[in-house]
């Protein structure tokens, strides 16, 4: 597999370069030069595989120049051995909707599914190197905890996590800040998630700084984050589909990474009907899908903080594919965004988007009402992000079976659950113990030079 940048299709990269660099030096995002695809007959041969067997088949498509089949099998096995369900994910049917539970990993969020694989890939790639890699990552809550858990205590790696100060749930924060290993640094930034993400991107494109600290990243801008997320779309489709029924996936998303993995699964041949982009009141994705205008506004703090985003990084990958794989069109759109704080899609681009995507949003009250109704009707808790994925379906007219990606355990948002339902969700015992641990983090201003200085002194 060869890779290119969304802003330069002429330069070719290996998987190892893509993995360690995270972001291309031109500011673009890495994508495969060619998309691996499955025929209907080949899809049938994958249908009976276990989750780990399927993960081996799909992941190997993207990194066989770096890992052989035995190594990927071992990586996958190590990555998922501590998940709380046998097949990594759990499928729960509730009458007319199906929940795809993705939160059975160590930090109770879908991010674990990719991040555990990434952690083991780092260890394998760096095993014969003495050079230290410094991973710098921005988080709105879940990515940071998953990255810390996957990389804590590993040799030749430091991890620096930037989270927006006082804008994550207490459980989300504690899963990051109570880790004791010396290679973990938590930075609480006085700003929002978009500020954190902008800081990280600025460090990536600063070639001098990047080289000085040997920087790498695990945000969903890193293609390696997308690869393992493609797997659960295939697995869920095979478990649910019976012959000719249409399957839709409703995806609560802010940075567009999780739903882009579904889009890529469809481009690989999986016959998904519609991808439903479910958002909160930070609804930039809804606005661009419905109007063609991508214009960030102020980030609003909500009860679904992982979607409190106005710069959806992975949308750049979609722009590339809806622009006839033209890197110059993609580059122009990104330059317009930087210069004018907006760009517009043309009619043909919008036609292509609407073939695969549909989008809606939920207010805070609507989200709480969904949480309350699901608890009343089925005696289960769903977290506010999952509630958004469920609730938008009532606003849409769409044929087929709807699968909602349940992206986080409700126990990560106990305050919201208490407010919406009147009682607390139950946390797993290991998370309860975490809540009693002492925290360790540094509060820093939203200032690039201050953060660079902090990192350089510890890298």
Order of alpha helices (4+ residues) and beta strands (2+ residues): beta-beta-alpha-beta-alpha-alpha-alpha-beta-beta-alpha-beta-alpha-beta-alpha-beta-alpha-alpha-beta-alpha-beta-alpha-beta-alpha-beta-alpha-alpha-beta-alpha-beta-alpha-alpha-beta-alpha-alpha-beta-alpha
